[in-house]
């Protein structure tokens, strides 16, 4: 996890680039008839990113409306609807993580939205029994919601007004990366609450009365908890609006314009590096191998909601999207265009067929993880798969890890096939 920053406002009109009419982005027949070039592939890569971030924004706005309804009328039905909106918002966002690696502007930005793991006691009350947090983290039980001021690492801050700007400033307070105050996982914790089940079945069980008013309020500070949730969802939207604008076509001063006007080899390098780094160091390594080897449910990605299997699955889908140049939007339409697969196939059809088969195999392995977690008969979510002694669960996780490792080798070969220097995807210090 990186140090986080709040992006400055961008002088672009987001409303002009985010409309319902943008939802059906498809390759034209004339474009389909032209052989793919590195330049056309990089241009389409920007189209994929723009569509993915638009969908992340669309679903975040739906989440924001659902949380607003929850705060206005805290019922079980409204809490469940907010949870479902959060789960739906993860689907497009997780597919955009492939754009992190190689695109510094994304990597510097994404921590504010998706940093993990987090010490949730920074945000709200926790049950002390078996609360696991980063050793030496002075903010691990600071409880922003229950406090008017914080003193973490000798720094005293006024937290009376829970604004989006304040929450962004509280990220990594005291120098600890586990102090995460914003983003999807902070919102997840506010909706589900602390998961006290360990390796046993069950996710967080926050009562809806945590958002009630007057005598119905449970665990105190219900009004401030609502203010925090409202500020966190507002910040999520403004951050996504900023990134949508960075990838929007037709602008001369955003990141997309820099990317498509640079040497096309640089863009292709970024694409393959992003695929390889997410595949190897991040997904196979940080998100699966670390948790499995340590038997640590604290290292699962969506730990409060037990949605980790979906986060992993859609990370894998994002990798495949970039190689094939396709993306299924949340409205059901398909984005398609010149792809890395087209380029590799022109010079080495055998390599292209092998890499496509390996991408299919990794999605199948991640699909096994997803189906077992969602089974109606004895479901096994990720935190149970990594439990000590669960050999069948470990087999599922290891199967996904090895499929991702195998495809990374072919991604590196694809880079060489396209005349690029050694790709050296980020392995995050892991050996496989």
C-alpha positions as CSV (number, residue, x, y, z in Angstrom):
1,X,0.0,0.0,0.0
2,X,1.3,3.4,-0.9
3,X,1.0,6.8,0.8
4,X,-2.3,8.4,-0.2
5,X,-3.0,11.8,-1.6
6,X,-6.2,13.6,-2.5
7,X,-6.1,14.7,-6.2
8,X,-6.5,18.3,-6.9
9,X,-9.6,19.4,-8.8
10,X,-9.2,19.1,-12.6
11,X,-10.4,21.8,-15.0
12,X,-12.5,19.3,-17.0
13,X,-16.2,19.1,-17.1
14,X,-16.9,15.6,-15.9
15,X,-20.6,15.8,-16.8
16,X,-19.6,16.2,-20.4
17,X,-17.8,12.9,-20.5
18,X,-20.2,10.9,-18.3
19,X,-23.6,10.4,-19.8
20,X,-25.9,7.5,-20.4
21,X,-24.9,7.8,-24.1
22,X,-21.4,6.8,-23.3
23,X,-22.5,3.4,-22.1
24,X,-22.5,1.6,-25.5
25,X,-18.9,1.9,-26.7
26,X,-18.2,-0.6,-29.5
27,X,-15.7,-1.1,-32.3
28,X,-16.9,0.2,-35.6
29,X,-16.8,-2.0,-38.7
30,X,-14.2,0.2,-40.4
31,X,-11.9,-0.1,-37.4
32,X,-12.4,-3.8,-37.2
33,X,-11.3,-4.2,-40.8
34,X,-7.9,-2.4,-40.2
35,X,-4.9,-4.4,-38.9
36,X,-4.1,-3.6,-35.3
37,X,-1.1,-1.3,-34.8
38,X,0.6,-0.4,-31.5
39,X,-0.9,3.1,-31.7
40,X,-4.4,1.8,-32.2
41,X,-4.1,-0.7,-29.4
42,X,-2.9,2.0,-27.0
43,X,-5.8,4.2,-28.0
44,X,-8.2,1.4,-27.4
45,X,-6.6,0.7,-24.0
46,X,-7.5,4.2,-23.0
47,X,-11.1,3.5,-24.1
48,X,-11.1,0.4,-21.9
49,X,-9.9,2.4,-18.9
50,X,-12.4,5.2,-19.5
51,X,-15.3,2.8,-19.7
52,X,-14.2,0.9,-16.6
53,X,-13.8,4.1,-14.5
54,X,-17.1,5.4,-15.8
55,X,-18.8,2.2,-14.6
56,X,-17.0,2.4,-11.3
57,X,-18.4,6.0,-11.0
58,X,-21.9,5.0,-12.0
59,X,-22.0,2.2,-9.4
60,X,-20.5,4.4,-6.8
61,X,-23.3,6.9,-7.3
62,X,-25.8,4.1,-6.9
63,X,-24.0,3.2,-3.7
64,X,-24.1,6.8,-2.5
65,X,-27.9,7.0,-3.1
66,X,-28.4,3.7,-1.2
67,X,-26.4,4.9,1.8
68,X,-28.3,8.2,1.8
69,X,-31.6,6.2,2.0
70,X,-30.1,4.2,4.8
71,X,-29.2,7.3,6.8
72,X,-32.5,8.9,6.2
73,X,-34.4,5.7,7.2
74,X,-32.3,3.1,8.9
75,X,-34.1,-0.1,8.3
76,X,-32.9,-3.7,7.7
77,X,-34.0,-3.5,4.1
78,X,-32.1,-0.2,3.5
79,X,-29.0,-1.6,5.1
80,X,-29.2,-4.7,2.9
81,X,-29.7,-2.5,-0.2
82,X,-26.6,-0.5,0.7
83,X,-24.6,-3.6,1.1
84,X,-25.8,-4.9,-2.3
85,X,-24.9,-1.6,-3.9
86,X,-21.4,-1.8,-2.4
87,X,-20.9,-5.4,-3.7
88,X,-22.1,-4.2,-7.2
89,X,-19.7,-1.3,-7.1
90,X,-16.7,-3.7,-6.6
91,X,-17.3,-5.5,-9.9
92,X,-16.2,-2.7,-12.3
93,X,-13.7,-1.2,-9.9
94,X,-11.7,-4.4,-9.4
95,X,-11.4,-4.7,-13.2
96,X,-9.7,-1.3,-13.3
97,X,-6.9,-2.3,-11.0
98,X,-4.9,-3.6,-14.0
99,X,-4.4,0.1,-15.0
100,X,-2.6,0.8,-11.7
101,X,0.7,-0.7,-12.7
102,X,2.7,1.2,-15.2
103,X,0.4,4.2,-15.0
104,X,1.9,6.2,-12.1
105,X,-1.0,8.6,-12.0
106,X,-3.4,5.7,-11.2
107,X,-1.0,4.0,-8.7
108,X,-0.5,7.3,-6.8
109,X,-4.3,7.8,-6.6
110,X,-5.7,4.4,-5.9
111,X,-4.7,4.0,-2.3
112,X,-7.3,6.6,-1.3
113,X,-9.9,4.3,-2.8
114,X,-8.8,0.7,-2.2
115,X,-6.0,0.6,0.5
116,X,-6.0,-2.5,2.6
117,X,-5.6,-4.1,5.1
118,X,-6.9,-1.5,7.5
119,X,-7.1,-1.3,11.3
120,X,-10.8,-0.6,11.6
121,X,-10.5,0.6,15.2
122,X,-9.2,3.9,13.7
123,X,-12.6,4.5,12.3
124,X,-15.2,3.1,14.8
125,X,-15.7,0.9,17.8
126,X,-14.3,-2.6,17.8
127,X,-14.6,-5.6,20.1
128,X,-11.3,-5.8,21.9
129,X,-11.3,-9.6,22.1
130,X,-9.3,-11.0,19.2
131,X,-9.0,-7.6,17.5
132,X,-5.9,-8.0,15.4
133,X,-4.0,-4.9,14.3
134,X,-0.6,-3.7,13.2
135,X,1.8,-3.9,16.1
136,X,2.9,-0.4,17.2
137,X,0.1,1.4,15.4
138,X,-0.9,4.2,17.8
139,X,-4.1,4.8,15.7
140,X,-5.4,1.2,15.8
141,X,-8.1,2.1,18.4
142,X,-8.3,5.8,17.9
143,X,-12.1,5.6,17.0
144,X,-12.5,8.8,14.9
145,X,-16.3,8.4,15.1
146,X,-16.2,8.4,18.9
147,X,-13.8,11.3,19.2
148,X,-13.7,15.1,18.8
149,X,-9.9,15.1,18.6
150,X,-7.2,12.6,18.0
151,X,-3.6,12.4,19.2
152,X,-1.7,9.8,17.1
153,X,2.0,9.8,17.1
154,X,2.2,13.1,19.0
155,X,0.0,14.9,16.4
156,X,-3.3,16.3,17.7
157,X,-6.1,16.8,15.2
158,X,-9.6,18.3,15.5
159,X,-12.0,15.7,14.0
160,X,-15.2,17.5,15.1
161,X,-16.3,18.1,11.4
162,X,-16.2,14.8,9.5
163,X,-15.7,16.2,6.0
164,X,-14.3,14.3,3.0
165,X,-11.2,16.5,3.1
166,X,-10.6,15.6,6.8
167,X,-10.9,11.9,6.2
168,X,-8.5,12.0,3.3
169,X,-6.0,13.8,5.5
170,X,-6.3,11.1,8.1
171,X,-5.0,8.4,5.8
172,X,-1.8,7.0,7.2
173,X,-1.9,9.2,10.2
174,X,1.0,8.5,12.6
175,X,3.0,7.0,9.7
176,X,1.1,3.6,9.7
177,X,-0.2,2.3,6.4
178,X,-2.8,0.4,8.3
179,X,-4.5,3.7,9.2
180,X,-6.9,3.8,6.3
181,X,-9.8,6.3,6.8
182,X,-11.3,6.3,3.2
183,X,-12.3,4.2,0.3
184,X,-14.2,1.1,-0.5
185,X,-12.9,-0.8,2.6
186,X,-13.7,2.0,5.0
187,X,-17.3,2.0,3.6
188,X,-17.4,-1.8,3.7
189,X,-16.6,-1.7,7.5
190,X,-19.2,1.0,8.1
191,X,-21.8,-1.2,6.4
192,X,-20.8,-4.7,7.7
193,X,-18.9,-3.9,10.9
194,X,-16.1,-6.0,12.4
195,X,-16.0,-9.7,11.3
196,X,-15.7,-11.6,14.5
197,X,-16.0,-15.1,13.0
198,X,-12.4,-15.8,12.3
199,X,-12.2,-18.9,10.2
200,X,-15.8,-19.9,11.0
201,X,-18.8,-19.1,8.7
202,X,-20.0,-15.5,8.8
203,X,-19.1,-11.9,8.0
204,X,-19.5,-8.6,9.8
205,X,-22.9,-8.2,11.6
206,X,-23.3,-4.4,12.2
207,X,-26.8,-3.8,13.5
208,X,-28.8,-1.3,11.5
209,X,-29.5,0.5,14.8
210,X,-25.9,1.8,14.6
211,X,-27.5,4.4,12.4
212,X,-30.7,4.9,14.4
213,X,-31.6,8.1,16.2
214,X,-32.4,8.8,19.8
215,X,-32.9,6.0,22.2
216,X,-32.8,3.4,19.4
217,X,-29.1,4.2,18.7
218,X,-26.7,1.3,19.5
219,X,-23.0,1.6,20.3
220,X,-23.2,5.4,20.5
221,X,-22.3,8.2,18.1
222,X,-24.9,7.1,15.5
223,X,-25.2,10.6,14.0
224,X,-21.5,10.9,13.6
225,X,-21.3,7.4,12.1
226,X,-23.8,8.5,9.5
227,X,-21.8,11.7,8.9
228,X,-18.6,9.6,8.4
229,X,-20.4,7.2,5.9
230,X,-21.8,10.2,4.0
231,X,-18.4,11.9,3.7
232,X,-16.6,8.7,2.7
233,X,-19.1,8.0,-0.1
234,X,-18.9,11.6,-1.3
235,X,-15.1,11.3,-1.4
236,X,-15.3,8.1,-3.4
237,X,-17.4,9.8,-6.0
238,X,-15.2,12.9,-6.3
239,X,-12.1,10.7,-6.7
240,X,-13.7,8.6,-9.4
241,X,-14.9,11.7,-11.2
242,X,-11.3,12.9,-11.3
243,X,-10.0,9.6,-12.8
244,X,-12.8,9.4,-15.4
245,X,-11.8,12.8,-16.6
246,X,-8.1,11.7,-16.8
247,X,-9.1,9.0,-19.4
248,X,-11.7,11.0,-21.2
249,X,-11.3,11.4,-25.0
250,X,-11.3,14.8,-26.6
251,X,-9.1,16.6,-24.0
252,X,-5.6,17.9,-24.6
253,X,-4.5,18.3,-21.0
254,X,-5.4,15.0,-19.3
255,X,-3.5,11.7,-18.8
256,X,-5.1,10.0,-21.8
257,X,-3.7,12.7,-24.2
258,X,-0.2,12.2,-22.8
259,X,-0.4,8.4,-23.2
260,X,-1.7,8.3,-26.7
261,X,0.6,11.0,-28.0
262,X,3.7,9.4,-26.5
263,X,5.7,6.6,-28.3
264,X,3.3,3.7,-28.8
265,X,5.9,1.3,-27.5
266,X,5.7,3.0,-24.1
267,X,2.0,2.5,-24.0
268,X,2.3,-1.2,-25.0
269,X,4.9,-1.6,-22.3
270,X,2.5,-0.1,-19.7
271,X,-0.2,-2.5,-20.8
272,X,1.9,-5.6,-20.5
273,X,3.6,-4.5,-17.3
274,X,0.2,-3.8,-15.7
275,X,-1.1,-7.3,-16.7
276,X,2.0,-9.0,-15.4
277,X,2.3,-7.1,-12.2
278,X,-1.3,-7.5,-11.2
279,X,-1.2,-11.1,-12.1
280,X,2.1,-12.0,-10.3
281,X,3.1,-9.7,-7.5
282,X,-0.3,-8.3,-6.5
283,X,-3.0,-11.0,-7.0
284,X,-1.0,-14.2,-6.8
285,X,1.4,-12.8,-4.2
286,X,0.0,-10.1,-1.9
287,X,-3.6,-11.0,-2.1
288,X,-3.4,-14.8,-2.1
289,X,0.0,-16.2,-1.3
290,X,0.5,-14.0,1.8
291,X,-2.9,-14.8,3.3
292,X,-2.6,-18.5,2.5
293,X,1.0,-19.0,3.9
294,X,0.2,-17.0,7.0
295,X,-3.3,-18.5,7.5
296,X,-4.3,-14.9,8.1
297,X,-7.9,-13.8,7.5
298,X,-6.7,-10.3,8.4
299,X,-4.9,-10.3,5.0
300,X,-8.0,-11.1,2.9
301,X,-9.0,-8.3,0.6
302,X,-12.8,-7.7,1.4
303,X,-12.5,-9.0,4.9
304,X,-15.7,-7.5,6.5
305,X,-18.1,-8.6,3.8
306,X,-16.4,-12.0,2.8
307,X,-16.5,-10.8,-0.8
308,X,-12.8,-11.5,-1.4
309,X,-13.5,-14.2,-4.0
310,X,-15.2,-11.7,-6.2
311,X,-12.5,-9.1,-5.8
312,X,-9.9,-11.7,-6.9
313,X,-12.1,-12.9,-9.8
314,X,-12.7,-9.5,-11.2
315,X,-9.0,-8.6,-10.9
316,X,-8.3,-11.6,-13.1
317,X,-11.0,-10.4,-15.5
318,X,-9.4,-7.1,-15.8
319,X,-6.1,-8.7,-16.9
320,X,-7.9,-10.7,-19.6
321,X,-9.8,-7.5,-20.7
322,X,-6.6,-5.7,-21.5
323,X,-5.1,-8.5,-23.5
324,X,-8.3,-9.2,-25.5
325,X,-9.4,-5.6,-25.8
326,X,-12.8,-6.4,-24.5
327,X,-14.9,-5.2,-21.5
328,X,-18.4,-6.0,-20.6
329,X,-20.0,-2.8,-19.2
330,X,-22.5,-2.7,-16.3
331,X,-25.3,-2.0,-18.8
332,X,-24.5,-5.2,-20.7
333,X,-22.9,-3.6,-23.7
334,X,-19.5,-4.8,-24.9
335,X,-16.5,-2.6,-25.5
336,X,-14.2,-4.1,-28.1
337,X,-11.3,-2.9,-30.3
338,X,-7.7,-3.4,-31.4
339,X,-5.9,-5.6,-28.8
340,X,-2.6,-6.9,-27.7
341,X,-3.9,-10.3,-28.8
342,X,-4.2,-9.0,-32.3
343,X,-0.6,-7.7,-32.3
344,X,0.9,-10.9,-30.9
345,X,-1.1,-13.1,-33.3
346,X,0.3,-11.2,-36.3
347,X,3.8,-12.4,-35.5
348,X,3.4,-15.5,-33.3
349,X,-0.1,-17.1,-33.5
350,X,1.1,-20.0,-31.3
351,X,2.1,-17.7,-28.4
352,X,-1.2,-15.8,-28.8
353,X,-3.2,-19.0,-28.6
354,X,-1.2,-20.2,-25.6
355,X,-1.6,-16.9,-23.7
356,X,-5.4,-16.8,-24.4
357,X,-5.7,-20.3,-23.2
358,X,-3.8,-19.5,-20.0
359,X,-6.0,-16.4,-19.4
360,X,-9.0,-18.7,-19.8
361,X,-7.4,-21.2,-17.4
362,X,-6.7,-18.5,-14.7
363,X,-10.3,-17.3,-15.0
364,X,-11.5,-20.9,-14.6
365,X,-9.4,-21.3,-11.5
366,X,-10.6,-18.0,-10.1
367,X,-14.1,-19.2,-11.0
368,X,-13.7,-22.3,-8.9
369,X,-12.8,-20.0,-6.0
370,X,-15.9,-17.9,-6.7
371,X,-18.3,-20.8,-7.1
372,X,-17.1,-22.5,-3.9
373,X,-17.5,-19.3,-2.0
374,X,-21.0,-18.8,-3.3
375,X,-22.2,-22.4,-3.1
376,X,-25.6,-23.0,-1.6
377,X,-24.3,-26.2,-0.1
378,X,-21.6,-25.5,2.5
379,X,-20.1,-22.3,1.0
380,X,-16.4,-21.8,1.5
381,X,-15.4,-18.1,1.3
382,X,-11.8,-17.1,1.0
383,X,-11.2,-16.7,4.8
384,X,-12.2,-20.4,5.3
385,X,-10.1,-21.5,2.3
386,X,-7.0,-20.2,4.0
387,X,-7.8,-21.7,7.4
388,X,-5.1,-23.9,9.0
389,X,-5.6,-27.5,7.9
390,X,-8.1,-26.8,5.1
391,X,-6.3,-28.8,2.4
392,X,-9.1,-28.6,-0.1
393,X,-9.3,-24.8,0.3
394,X,-5.6,-24.5,0.0
395,X,-5.8,-26.5,-3.2
396,X,-8.3,-24.0,-4.7
397,X,-6.2,-21.0,-3.8
398,X,-2.9,-22.6,-5.0
399,X,-4.6,-23.6,-8.2
400,X,-5.4,-19.9,-8.9
401,X,-1.9,-18.8,-7.8
402,X,-0.2,-21.2,-10.2
403,X,-2.5,-20.3,-13.1
404,X,-1.6,-16.6,-12.6
405,X,2.1,-17.4,-12.4
406,X,1.9,-19.5,-15.6
407,X,0.2,-16.8,-17.6
408,X,2.7,-14.2,-16.4
409,X,5.5,-16.1,-18.1
410,X,3.7,-15.8,-21.4
411,X,2.9,-12.2,-20.8
412,X,6.7,-11.6,-20.6
413,X,7.1,-13.6,-23.8
414,X,4.5,-11.4,-25.5
415,X,6.5,-8.4,-24.6
416,X,9.6,-9.8,-26.2
417,X,7.6,-10.8,-29.3
418,X,6.5,-7.2,-29.6
419,X,10.1,-5.9,-29.5
420,X,10.0,-4.6,-25.9
421,X,12.9,-4.8,-23.5
422,X,12.7,-7.2,-20.5
423,X,9.3,-6.6,-18.9
424,X,10.2,-7.5,-15.3
425,X,6.7,-7.3,-13.9
426,X,6.5,-6.4,-10.2
427,X,6.6,-9.6,-8.1
428,X,6.3,-7.7,-4.8
429,X,9.3,-9.7,-3.5
430,X,7.6,-13.1,-3.8
431,X,9.2,-16.2,-5.3
432,X,7.0,-18.8,-7.0
